[in-house]
Amino acid sequence: MAAESKFERHLTLQLERRFPGAIVLKNNAGLIQGFPDRLILFESWWAAFEVKPSPTASHRPNQDYYIDLLNRMSYANFVYPQNEEEFYHDLQQTFRTSR
């Protein structure tokens, strides 16, 4: 299993554990070019994120555009092992939880 796939699975399990009742969806990469990999729905909030194996991993066309656009609407970011804890913190702030 590729490093990105392993990290993506780990991330999904952690999100489900940290945000009970959350729904983590994998988006169809062929539908909108560059749209983030995943969407998390939690209570009345949502966030989008693009999973990368490292901070230096290349970005596909339009990924930066959609991350920026969606981040202005709610929360969106690139997630990789090196910013995983920061990502969870940002989601807690977005979802207004105290976990």
Gaussian input, Z-matrix of N, CA and C with variables (Angstrom, degrees):
# hf/3-21g

backbone

0 1
 N
 C     1     B1
 C     2     B2     1     A1
 N     3     B3     2     A2     1     D1
 C     4     B4     3     A3     2     D2
 C     5     B5     4     A4     3     D3
 N     6     B6     5     A5     4     D4
 C     7     B7     6     A6     5     D5
 C     8     B8     7     A7     6     D6
 N     9     B9     8     A8     7     D7
 C    10    B10     9     A9     8     D8
 C    11    B11    10    A10     9     D9
 N    12    B12    11    A11    10    D10
 C    13    B13    12    A12    11    D11
 C    14    B14    13    A13    12    D12
 N    15    B15    14    A14    13    D13
 C    16    B16    15    A15    14    D14
 C    17    B17    16    A16    15    D15
 N    18    B18    17    A17    16    D16
 C    19    B19    18    A18    17    D17
 C    20    B20    19    A19    18    D18
 N    21    B21    20    A20    19    D19
 C    22    B22    21    A21    20    D20
 C    23    B23    22    A22    21    D21
 N    24    B24    23    A23    22    D22
 C    25    B25    24    A24    23    D23
 C    26    B26    25    A25    24    D24
 N    27    B27    26    A26    25    D25
 C    28    B28    27    A27    26    D26
 C    29    B29    28    A28    27    D27
 N    30    B30    29    A29    28    D28
 C    31    B31    30    A30    29    D29
 C    32    B32    31    A31    30    D30
 N    33    B33    32    A32    31    D31
 C    34    B34    33    A33    32    D32
 C    35    B35    34    A34    33    D33
 N    36    B36    35    A35    34    D34
 C    37    B37    36    A36    35    D35
 C    38    B38    37    A37    36    D36
 N    39    B39    38    A38    37    D37
 C    40    B40    39    A39    38    D38
 C    41    B41    40    A40    39    D39
 N    42    B42    41    A41    40    D40
 C    43    B43    42    A42    41    D41
 C    44    B44    43    A43    42    D42
 N    45    B45    44    A44    43    D43
 C    46    B46    45    A45    44    D44
 C    47    B47    46    A46    45    D45
 N    48    B48    47    A47    46    D46
 C    49    B49    48    A48    47    D47
 C    50    B50    49    A49    48    D48
 N    51    B51    50    A50    49    D49
 C    52    B52    51    A51    50    D50
 C    53    B53    52    A52    51    D51
 N    54    B54    53    A53    52    D52
 C    55    B55    54    A54    53    D53
 C    56    B56    55    A55    54    D54
 N    57    B57    56    A56    55    D55
 C    58    B58    57    A57    56    D56
 C    59    B59    58    A58    57    D57
 N    60    B60    59    A59    58    D58
 C    61    B61    60    A60    59    D59
 C    62    B62    61    A61    60    D60
 N    63    B63    62    A62    61    D61
 C    64    B64    63    A63    62    D62
 C    65    B65    64    A64    63    D63
 N    66    B66    65    A65    64    D64
 C    67    B67    66    A66    65    D65
 C    68    B68    67    A67    66    D66
 N    69    B69    68    A68    67    D67
 C    70    B70    69    A69    68    D68
 C    71    B71    70    A70    69    D69
 N    72    B72    71    A71    70    D70
 C    73    B73    72    A72    71    D71
 C    74    B74    73    A73    72    D72
 N    75    B75    74    A74    73    D73
 C    76    B76    75    A75    74    D74
 C    77    B77    76    A76    75    D75
 N    78    B78    77    A77    76    D76
 C    79    B79    78    A78    77    D77
 C    80    B80    79    A79    78    D78
 N    81    B81    80    A80    79    D79
 C    82    B82    81    A81    80    D80
 C    83    B83    82    A82    81    D81
 N    84    B84    83    A83    82    D82
 C    85    B85    84    A84    83    D83
 C    86    B86    85    A85    84    D84
 N    87    B87    86    A86    85    D85
 C    88    B88    87    A87    86    D86
 C    89    B89    88    A88    87    D87
 N    90    B90    89    A89    88    D88
 C    91    B91    90    A90    89    D89
 C    92    B92    91    A91    90    D90
 N    93    B93    92    A92    91    D91
 C    94    B94    93    A93    92    D92
 C    95    B95    94    A94    93    D93
 N    96    B96    95    A95    94    D94
 C    97    B97    96    A96    95    D95
 C    98    B98    97    A97    96    D96
 N    99    B99    98    A98    97    D97
 C   100   B100    99    A99    98    D98
 C   101   B101   100   A100    99    D99
 N   102   B102   101   A101   100   D100
 C   103   B103   102   A102   101   D101
 C   104   B104   103   A103   102   D102
 N   105   B105   104   A104   103   D103
 C   106   B106   105   A105   104   D104
 C   107   B107   106   A106   105   D105
 N   108   B108   107   A107   106   D106
 C   109   B109   108   A108   107   D107
 C   110   B110   109   A109   108   D108
 N   111   B111   110   A110   109   D109
 C   112   B112   111   A111   110   D110
 C   113   B113   112   A112   111   D111
 N   114   B114   113   A113   112   D112
 C   115   B115   114   A114   113   D113
 C   116   B116   115   A115   114   D114
 N   117   B117   116   A116   115   D115
 C   118   B118   117   A117   116   D116
 C   119   B119   118   A118   117   D117
 N   120   B120   119   A119   118   D118
 C   121   B121   120   A120   119   D119
 C   122   B122   121   A121   120   D120
 N   123   B123   122   A122   121   D121
 C   124   B124   123   A123   122   D122
 C   125   B125   124   A124   123   D123
 N   126   B126   125   A125   124   D124
 C   127   B127   126   A126   125   D125
 C   128   B128   127   A127   126   D126
 N   129   B129   128   A128   127   D127
 C   130   B130   129   A129   128   D128
 C   131   B131   130   A130   129   D129
 N   132   B132   131   A131   130   D130
 C   133   B133   132   A132   131   D131
 C   134   B134   133   A133   132   D132
 N   135   B135   134   A134   133   D133
 C   136   B136   135   A135   134   D134
 C   137   B137   136   A136   135   D135
 N   138   B138   137   A137   136   D136
 C   139   B139   138   A138   137   D137
 C   140   B140   139   A139   138   D138
 N   141   B141   140   A140   139   D139
 C   142   B142   141   A141   140   D140
 C   143   B143   142   A142   141   D141
 N   144   B144   143   A143   142   D142
 C   145   B145   144   A144   143   D143
 C   146   B146   145   A145   144   D144
 N   147   B147   146   A146   145   D145
 C   148   B148   147   A147   146   D146
 C   149   B149   148   A148   147   D147
 N   150   B150   149   A149   148   D148
 C   151   B151   150   A150   149   D149
 C   152   B152   151   A151   150   D150
 N   153   B153   152   A152   151   D151
 C   154   B154   153   A153   152   D152
 C   155   B155   154   A154   153   D153
 N   156   B156   155   A155   154   D154
 C   157   B157   156   A156   155   D155
 C   158   B158   157   A157   156   D156
 N   159   B159   158   A158   157   D157
 C   160   B160   159   A159   158   D158
 C   161   B161   160   A160   159   D159
 N   162   B162   161   A161   160   D160
 C   163   B163   162   A162   161   D161
 C   164   B164   163   A163   162   D162
 N   165   B165   164   A164   163   D163
 C   166   B166   165   A165   164   D164
 C   167   B167   166   A166   165   D165
 N   168   B168   167   A167   166   D166
 C   169   B169   168   A168   167   D167
 C   170   B170   169   A169   168   D168
 N   171   B171   170   A170   169   D169
 C   172   B172   171   A171   170   D170
 C   173   B173   172   A172   171   D171
 N   174   B174   173   A173   172   D172
 C   175   B175   174   A174   173   D173
 C   176   B176   175   A175   174   D174
 N   177   B177   176   A176   175   D175
 C   178   B178   177   A177   176   D176
 C   179   B179   178   A178   177   D177
 N   180   B180   179   A179   178   D178
 C   181   B181   180   A180   179   D179
 C   182   B182   181   A181   180   D180
 N   183   B183   182   A182   181   D181
 C   184   B184   183   A183   182   D182
 C   185   B185   184   A184   183   D183
 N   186   B186   185   A185   184   D184
 C   187   B187   186   A186   185   D185
 C   188   B188   187   A187   186   D186
 N   189   B189   188   A188   187   D187
 C   190   B190   189   A189   188   D188
 C   191   B191   190   A190   189   D189
 N   192   B192   191   A191   190   D190
 C   193   B193   192   A192   191   D191
 C   194   B194   193   A193   192   D192
 N   195   B195   194   A194   193   D193
 C   196   B196   195   A195   194   D194
 C   197   B197   196   A196   195   D195
 N   198   B198   197   A197   196   D196
 C   199   B199   198   A198   197   D197
 C   200   B200   199   A199   198   D198
 N   201   B201   200   A200   199   D199
 C   202   B202   201   A201   200   D200
 C   203   B203   202   A202   201   D201
 N   204   B204   203   A203   202   D202
 C   205   B205   204   A204   203   D203
 C   206   B206   205   A205   204   D204
 N   207   B207   206   A206   205   D205
 C   208   B208   207   A207   206   D206
 C   209   B209   208   A208   207   D207
 N   210   B210   209   A209   208   D208
 C   211   B211   210   A210   209   D209
 C   212   B212   211   A211   210   D210
 N   213   B213   212   A212   211   D211
 C   214   B214   213   A213   212   D212
 C   215   B215   214   A214   213   D213
 N   216   B216   215   A215   214   D214
 C   217   B217   216   A216   215   D215
 C   218   B218   217   A217   216   D216
 N   219   B219   218   A218   217   D217
 C   220   B220   219   A219   218   D218
 C   221   B221   220   A220   219   D219
 N   222   B222   221   A221   220   D220
 C   223   B223   222   A222   221   D221
 C   224   B224   223   A223   222   D222
 N   225   B225   224   A224   223   D223
 C   226   B226   225   A225   224   D224
 C   227   B227   226   A226   225   D225
 N   228   B228   227   A227   226   D226
 C   229   B229   228   A228   227   D227
 C   230   B230   229   A229   228   D228
 N   231   B231   230   A230   229   D229
 C   232   B232   231   A231   230   D230
 C   233   B233   232   A232   231   D231
 N   234   B234   233   A233   232   D232
 C   235   B235   234   A234   233   D233
 C   236   B236   235   A235   234   D234
 N   237   B237   236   A236   235   D235
 C   238   B238   237   A237   236   D236
 C   239   B239   238   A238   237   D237
 N   240   B240   239   A239   238   D238
 C   241   B241   240   A240   239   D239
 C   242   B242   241   A241   240   D240
 N   243   B243   242   A242   241   D241
 C   244   B244   243   A243   242   D242
 C   245   B245   244   A244   243   D243
 N   246   B246   245   A245   244   D244
 C   247   B247   246   A246   245   D245
 C   248   B248   247   A247   246   D246
 N   249   B249   248   A248   247   D247
 C   250   B250   249   A249   248   D248
 C   251   B251   250   A250   249   D249
 N   252   B252   251   A251   250   D250
 C   253   B253   252   A252   251   D251
 C   254   B254   253   A253   252   D252
 N   255   B255   254   A254   253   D253
 C   256   B256   255   A255   254   D254
 C   257   B257   256   A256   255   D255
 N   258   B258   257   A257   256   D256
 C   259   B259   258   A258   257   D257
 C   260   B260   259   A259   258   D258
 N   261   B261   260   A260   259   D259
 C   262   B262   261   A261   260   D260
 C   263   B263   262   A262   261   D261
 N   264   B264   263   A263   262   D262
 C   265   B265   264   A264   263   D263
 C   266   B266   265   A265   264   D264
 N   267   B267   266   A266   265   D265
 C   268   B268   267   A267   266   D266
 C   269   B269   268   A268   267   D267
 N   270   B270   269   A269   268   D268
 C   271   B271   270   A270   269   D269
 C   272   B272   271   A271   270   D270
 N   273   B273   272   A272   271   D271
 C   274   B274   273   A273   272   D272
 C   275   B275   274   A274   273   D273
 N   276   B276   275   A275   274   D274
 C   277   B277   276   A276   275   D275
 C   278   B278   277   A277   276   D276
 N   279   B279   278   A278   277   D277
 C   280   B280   279   A279   278   D278
 C   281   B281   280   A280   279   D279
 N   282   B282   281   A281   280   D280
 C   283   B283   282   A282   281   D281
 C   284   B284   283   A283   282   D282
 N   285   B285   284   A284   283   D283
 C   286   B286   285   A285   284   D284
 C   287   B287   286   A286   285   D285
 N   288   B288   287   A287   286   D286
 C   289   B289   288   A288   287   D287
 C   290   B290   289   A289   288   D288
 N   291   B291   290   A290   289   D289
 C   292   B292   291   A291   290   D290
 C   293   B293   292   A292   291   D291
 N   294   B294   293   A293   292   D292
 C   295   B295   294   A294   293   D293
 C   296   B296   295   A295   294   D294

   B1=1.4590
   B2=1.5317
   B3=1.2934
   B4=1.4632
   B5=1.5299
   B6=1.3224
   B7=1.4636
   B8=1.5275
   B9=1.3286
   B10=1.4710
   B11=1.5198
   B12=1.3310
   B13=1.4670
   B14=1.5229
   B15=1.3240
   B16=1.4649
   B17=1.5220
   B18=1.3182
   B19=1.4601
   B20=1.5253
   B21=1.3216
   B22=1.4644
   B23=1.5289
   B24=1.3138
   B25=1.4749
   B26=1.5320
   B27=1.3311
   B28=1.4679
   B29=1.5320
   B30=1.3145
   B31=1.4552
   B32=1.5279
   B33=1.3050
   B34=1.4615
   B35=1.5201
   B36=1.3238
   B37=1.4711
   B38=1.5233
   B39=1.3262
   B40=1.4616
   B41=1.5321
   B42=1.3112
   B43=1.4652
   B44=1.5216
   B45=1.3133
   B46=1.4703
   B47=1.5257
   B48=1.3293
   B49=1.4696
   B50=1.5308
   B51=1.3176
   B52=1.4676
   B53=1.5233
   B54=1.3167
   B55=1.4584
   B56=1.5351
   B57=1.3374
   B58=1.4672
   B59=1.5297
   B60=1.3005
   B61=1.4608
   B62=1.5163
   B63=1.3366
   B64=1.4646
   B65=1.5257
   B66=1.3088
   B67=1.4583
   B68=1.5207
   B69=1.3237
   B70=1.4601
   B71=1.5204
   B72=1.3166
   B73=1.4620
   B74=1.5164
   B75=1.3297
   B76=1.4618
   B77=1.5198
   B78=1.3171
   B79=1.4607
   B80=1.5257
   B81=1.3072
   B82=1.4591
   B83=1.5255
   B84=1.3158
   B85=1.4711
   B86=1.5271
   B87=1.3141
   B88=1.4554
   B89=1.5161
   B90=1.3148
   B91=1.4612
   B92=1.5300
   B93=1.3301
   B94=1.4684
   B95=1.5231
   B96=1.3053
   B97=1.4586
   B98=1.5278
   B99=1.3412
   B100=1.4491
   B101=1.5144
   B102=1.3412
   B103=1.4610
   B104=1.5262
   B105=1.3366
   B106=1.4653
   B107=1.5253
   B108=1.3339
   B109=1.4730
   B110=1.5207
   B111=1.3235
   B112=1.4627
   B113=1.5233
   B114=1.3229
   B115=1.4553
   B116=1.5181
   B117=1.3260
   B118=1.4578
   B119=1.5191
   B120=1.3145
   B121=1.4615
   B122=1.5201
   B123=1.3182
   B124=1.4607
   B125=1.5125
   B126=1.3223
   B127=1.4564
   B128=1.5271
   B129=1.3234
   B130=1.4691
   B131=1.5293
   B132=1.3383
   B133=1.4591
   B134=1.5172
   B135=1.3204
   B136=1.4635
   B137=1.5251
   B138=1.3286
   B139=1.4600
   B140=1.5240
   B141=1.3076
   B142=1.4629
   B143=1.5207
   B144=1.3234
   B145=1.4599
   B146=1.5136
   B147=1.3009
   B148=1.4611
   B149=1.5177
   B150=1.3163
   B151=1.4624
   B152=1.5266
   B153=1.3203
   B154=1.4627
   B155=1.5292
   B156=1.3321
   B157=1.4711
   B158=1.5260
   B159=1.3333
   B160=1.4573
   B161=1.5304
   B162=1.3349
   B163=1.4635
   B164=1.5231
   B165=1.3232
   B166=1.4638
   B167=1.5275
   B168=1.3268
   B169=1.4690
   B170=1.5299
   B171=1.3073
   B172=1.4644
   B173=1.5278
   B174=1.3188
   B175=1.4612
   B176=1.5230
   B177=1.3044
   B178=1.4598
   B179=1.5273
   B180=1.3285
   B181=1.4748
   B182=1.5275
   B183=1.3016
   B184=1.4711
   B185=1.5261
   B186=1.3345
   B187=1.4693
   B188=1.5246
   B189=1.3038
   B190=1.4672
   B191=1.5337
   B192=1.3225
   B193=1.4631
   B194=1.5306
   B195=1.3386
   B196=1.4648
   B197=1.5256
   B198=1.3248
   B199=1.4673
   B200=1.5340
   B201=1.3122
   B202=1.4617
   B203=1.5353
   B204=1.3211
   B205=1.4677
   B206=1.5254
   B207=1.3226
   B208=1.4661
   B209=1.5190
   B210=1.3234
   B211=1.4620
   B212=1.5269
   B213=1.3065
   B214=1.4713
   B215=1.5276
   B216=1.3258
   B217=1.4675
   B218=1.5233
   B219=1.3267
   B220=1.4592
   B221=1.5188
   B222=1.3226
   B223=1.4741
   B224=1.5205
   B225=1.3177
   B226=1.4631
   B227=1.5194
   B228=1.3304
   B229=1.4558
   B230=1.5204
   B231=1.3381
   B232=1.4544
   B233=1.5226
   B234=1.3227
   B235=1.4637
   B236=1.5178
   B237=1.3156
   B238=1.4613
   B239=1.5252
   B240=1.3181
   B241=1.4689
   B242=1.5270
   B243=1.3066
   B244=1.4577
   B245=1.5345
   B246=1.3202
   B247=1.4716
   B248=1.5314
   B249=1.3139
   B250=1.4637
   B251=1.5370
   B252=1.3232
   B253=1.4677
   B254=1.5264
   B255=1.3104
   B256=1.4629
   B257=1.5337
   B258=1.3264
   B259=1.4634
   B260=1.5320
   B261=1.3458
   B262=1.4689
   B263=1.5310
   B264=1.3111
   B265=1.4650
   B266=1.5293
   B267=1.3191
   B268=1.4691
   B269=1.5293
   B270=1.3261
   B271=1.4692
   B272=1.5180
   B273=1.3211
   B274=1.4692
   B275=1.5218
   B276=1.3206
   B277=1.4683
   B278=1.5317
   B279=1.3086
   B280=1.4635
   B281=1.5180
   B282=1.3300
   B283=1.4672
   B284=1.5261
   B285=1.3403
   B286=1.4702
   B287=1.5203
   B288=1.3185
   B289=1.4739
   B290=1.5106
   B291=1.3195
   B292=1.4663
   B293=1.5156
   B294=1.3172
   B295=1.4635
   B296=1.4965
   A1=108.35
   A2=116.83
   A3=122.06
   A4=110.57
   A5=116.02
   A6=121.24
   A7=111.85
   A8=116.90
   A9=119.40
   A10=111.50
   A11=117.48
   A12=121.20
   A13=111.31
   A14=116.92
   A15=120.63
   A16=110.68
   A17=115.72
   A18=119.60
   A19=110.65
   A20=116.85
   A21=121.22
   A22=110.64
   A23=117.29
   A24=121.46
   A25=110.13
   A26=116.42
   A27=121.35
   A28=110.05
   A29=116.45
   A30=122.19
   A31=110.97
   A32=116.98
   A33=121.04
   A34=111.12
   A35=117.12
   A36=120.72
   A37=111.19
   A38=117.46
   A39=121.31
   A40=111.40
   A41=116.82
   A42=120.12
   A43=111.09
   A44=116.50
   A45=120.36
   A46=111.12
   A47=117.09
   A48=121.36
   A49=110.75
   A50=117.51
   A51=121.58
   A52=113.54
   A53=116.44
   A54=121.22
   A55=108.65
   A56=116.69
   A57=120.34
   A58=111.77
   A59=115.17
   A60=121.13
   A61=113.54
   A62=116.88
   A63=119.92
   A64=110.14
   A65=114.58
   A66=121.69
   A67=107.01
   A68=115.90
   A69=121.20
   A70=107.20
   A71=116.10
   A72=121.62
   A73=110.96
   A74=115.32
   A75=120.97
   A76=106.77
   A77=116.07
   A78=121.09
   A79=111.58
   A80=116.10
   A81=123.15
   A82=108.74
   A83=116.14
   A84=121.38
   A85=112.46
   A86=117.72
   A87=120.99
   A88=114.41
   A89=117.23
   A90=120.34
   A91=112.21
   A92=117.25
   A93=121.95
   A94=106.62
   A95=117.28
   A96=121.68
   A97=110.90
   A98=115.37
   A99=121.14
   A100=115.36
   A101=117.60
   A102=119.75
   A103=109.01
   A104=118.98
   A105=121.41
   A106=114.10
   A107=114.14
   A108=123.24
   A109=113.60
   A110=114.69
   A111=119.87
   A112=112.50
   A113=113.01
   A114=122.21
   A115=106.40
   A116=117.11
   A117=120.80
   A118=108.28
   A119=115.35
   A120=122.87
   A121=106.90
   A122=116.77
   A123=120.51
   A124=108.54
   A125=115.45
   A126=122.44
   A127=108.81
   A128=119.08
   A129=118.77
   A130=112.44
   A131=117.77
   A132=122.17
   A133=111.65
   A134=115.10
   A135=120.71
   A136=109.22
   A137=114.24
   A138=121.56
   A139=107.47
   A140=115.81
   A141=121.58
   A142=107.96
   A143=116.13
   A144=118.44
   A145=111.66
   A146=114.10
   A147=123.90
   A148=107.37
   A149=117.10
   A150=122.34
   A151=110.04
   A152=115.05
   A153=122.17
   A154=108.87
   A155=117.60
   A156=119.39
   A157=113.69
   A158=117.68
   A159=120.75
   A160=109.33
   A161=117.30
   A162=119.84
   A163=113.42
   A164=117.20
   A165=120.23
   A166=113.07
   A167=116.87
   A168=120.06
   A169=109.56
   A170=116.10
   A171=120.01
   A172=111.10
   A173=114.55
   A174=122.12
   A175=108.06
   A176=115.71
   A177=120.66
   A178=109.25
   A179=116.13
   A180=118.88
   A181=111.30
   A182=115.83
   A183=125.79
   A184=114.84
   A185=120.17
   A186=119.68
   A187=111.89
   A188=117.11
   A189=119.83
   A190=110.60
   A191=116.82
   A192=121.23
   A193=110.71
   A194=117.37
   A195=120.11
   A196=112.33
   A197=117.96
   A198=119.69
   A199=109.22
   A200=116.97
   A201=120.79
   A202=111.31
   A203=117.21
   A204=121.99
   A205=111.40
   A206=116.88
   A207=120.88
   A208=111.97
   A209=117.29
   A210=120.14
   A211=110.70
   A212=117.50
   A213=120.34
   A214=111.09
   A215=117.95
   A216=122.01
   A217=112.27
   A218=116.50
   A219=122.08
   A220=107.69
   A221=116.86
   A222=121.49
   A223=107.97
   A224=116.07
   A225=122.28
   A226=108.00
   A227=115.46
   A228=119.17
   A229=109.68
   A230=114.40
   A231=121.62
   A232=106.37
   A233=117.10
   A234=121.18
   A235=108.72
   A236=115.34
   A237=122.63
   A238=106.54
   A239=118.51
   A240=119.64
   A241=114.01
   A242=118.14
   A243=121.09
   A244=113.50
   A245=119.46
   A246=120.06
   A247=112.16
   A248=116.58
   A249=121.36
   A250=112.22
   A251=118.05
   A252=120.16
   A253=111.55
   A254=117.31
   A255=121.17
   A256=110.42
   A257=116.08
   A258=121.93
   A259=110.59
   A260=117.58
   A261=120.45
   A262=110.83
   A263=116.60
   A264=120.82
   A265=110.36
   A266=116.51
   A267=120.63
   A268=111.21
   A269=116.52
   A270=119.41
   A271=111.03
   A272=117.36
   A273=120.05
   A274=110.43
   A275=116.21
   A276=120.23
   A277=110.62
   A278=116.17
   A279=121.20
   A280=111.41
   A281=115.71
   A282=120.79
   A283=112.47
   A284=116.26
   A285=122.27
   A286=112.17
   A287=115.41
   A288=119.54
   A289=108.93
   A290=115.75
   A291=120.17
   A292=111.44
   A293=118.14
   A294=120.71
   A295=111.68
   D1=133.40
   D2=-178.71
   D3=-66.00
   D4=154.06
   D5=-178.45
   D6=-57.08
   D7=-42.05
   D8=-179.99
   D9=-64.14
   D10=-40.54
   D11=179.37
   D12=-64.63
   D13=-42.07
   D14=178.02
   D15=-62.88
   D16=-45.72
   D17=-179.92
   D18=-64.44
   D19=-39.84
   D20=179.30
   D21=-60.69
   D22=-43.03
   D23=178.73
   D24=-65.74
   D25=-45.61
   D26=178.10
   D27=-57.43
   D28=-46.26
   D29=-178.72
   D30=-60.59
   D31=-45.05
   D32=179.26
   D33=-60.59
   D34=-45.01
   D35=178.78
   D36=-62.98
   D37=-41.77
   D38=178.61
   D39=-64.48
   D40=-41.20
   D41=179.25
   D42=-63.80
   D43=-41.96
   D44=178.87
   D45=-65.54
   D46=-33.38
   D47=178.47
   D48=-74.79
   D49=-43.85
   D50=-175.99
   D51=-76.94
   D52=-25.47
   D53=-178.46
   D54=-127.74
   D55=75.57
   D56=-177.00
   D57=-54.74
   D58=133.31
   D59=-179.21
   D60=89.89
   D61=-6.61
   D62=178.78
   D63=-67.07
   D64=151.02
   D65=174.29
   D66=-112.96
   D67=122.00
   D68=179.31
   D69=-108.90
   D70=117.33
   D71=-177.11
   D72=-108.35
   D73=142.99
   D74=172.29
   D75=-98.40
   D76=123.77
   D77=-177.16
   D78=-81.38
   D79=156.86
   D80=178.17
   D81=-80.77
   D82=108.60
   D83=-176.54
   D84=-61.14
   D85=-24.67
   D86=-178.50
   D87=-84.85
   D88=-9.00
   D89=-175.60
   D90=-77.48
   D91=-53.87
   D92=178.71
   D93=-130.55
   D94=113.27
   D95=-177.42
   D96=-59.48
   D97=123.43
   D98=176.86
   D99=90.64
   D100=-4.98
   D101=178.78
   D102=-67.12
   D103=143.41
   D104=-176.13
   D105=-56.11
   D106=150.58
   D107=-179.21
   D108=-56.34
   D109=-44.39
   D110=-168.56
   D111=-130.62
   D112=154.48
   D113=175.02
   D114=-132.03
   D115=134.40
   D116=175.60
   D117=-117.26
   D118=130.22
   D119=178.11
   D120=-111.81
   D121=126.43
   D122=-178.60
   D123=-142.28
   D124=116.90
   D125=-176.52
   D126=51.43
   D127=-117.05
   D128=-179.25
   D129=-103.91
   D130=15.94
   D131=-177.48
   D132=-117.94
   D133=166.27
   D134=176.54
   D135=-147.92
   D136=161.23
   D137=174.92
   D138=-152.01
   D139=151.25
   D140=177.83
   D141=-119.99
   D142=147.96
   D143=177.58
   D144=-151.78
   D145=151.37
   D146=178.89
   D147=-112.39
   D148=121.15
   D149=-178.74
   D150=-85.99
   D151=129.98
   D152=178.06
   D153=-130.75
   D154=149.66
   D155=-179.84
   D156=-75.16
   D157=-18.80
   D158=-178.88
   D159=-161.01
   D160=164.32
   D161=178.63
   D162=-65.97
   D163=-20.03
   D164=-178.32
   D165=-98.34
   D166=3.64
   D167=179.36
   D168=-62.74
   D169=144.59
   D170=-177.38
   D171=-68.26
   D172=152.27
   D173=176.64
   D174=-104.27
   D175=137.57
   D176=178.41
   D177=-79.26
   D178=163.75
   D179=178.89
   D180=-54.31
   D181=137.07
   D182=176.40
   D183=76.51
   D184=-7.20
   D185=-178.84
   D186=-62.16
   D187=-45.87
   D188=179.86
   D189=-62.25
   D190=-39.94
   D191=178.66
   D192=-58.80
   D193=-50.58
   D194=-176.74
   D195=-69.84
   D196=-36.51
   D197=176.84
   D198=-61.75
   D199=-45.05
   D200=179.50
   D201=-63.85
   D202=-47.42
   D203=179.93
   D204=-59.68
   D205=-50.09
   D206=-177.45
   D207=-69.76
   D208=-30.82
   D209=177.44
   D210=-66.85
   D211=-32.06
   D212=176.17
   D213=-71.29
   D214=-26.55
   D215=179.96
   D216=-81.90
   D217=-39.84
   D218=-177.90
   D219=-151.75
   D220=-94.70
   D221=175.62
   D222=-150.50
   D223=135.80
   D224=174.42
   D225=-152.90
   D226=146.42
   D227=-179.71
   D228=-164.82
   D229=164.78
   D230=168.66
   D231=-85.56
   D232=138.33
   D233=-179.10
   D234=-124.95
   D235=132.54
   D236=177.77
   D237=-143.96
   D238=165.63
   D239=-174.98
   D240=-52.63
   D241=-34.00
   D242=-175.82
   D243=-73.09
   D244=-18.61
   D245=177.89
   D246=-119.50
   D247=19.43
   D248=-175.98
   D249=-58.16
   D250=-49.79
   D251=-178.20
   D252=-65.22
   D253=-38.73
   D254=176.06
   D255=-61.76
   D256=-39.06
   D257=177.68
   D258=-60.29
   D259=-47.48
   D260=178.47
   D261=-61.22
   D262=-41.21
   D263=178.13
   D264=-61.10
   D265=-46.68
   D266=178.83
   D267=-59.60
   D268=-40.63
   D269=178.36
   D270=-65.26
   D271=-41.00
   D272=177.40
   D273=-58.13
   D274=-41.58
   D275=178.04
   D276=-65.74
   D277=-43.84
   D278=-179.89
   D279=-64.17
   D280=-42.11
   D281=-177.92
   D282=-86.10
   D283=-0.44
   D284=177.74
   D285=55.16
   D286=44.61
   D287=178.19
   D288=-108.01
   D289=166.06
   D290=178.62
   D291=-113.82
   D292=14.90
   D293=-179.78
   D294=-70.55

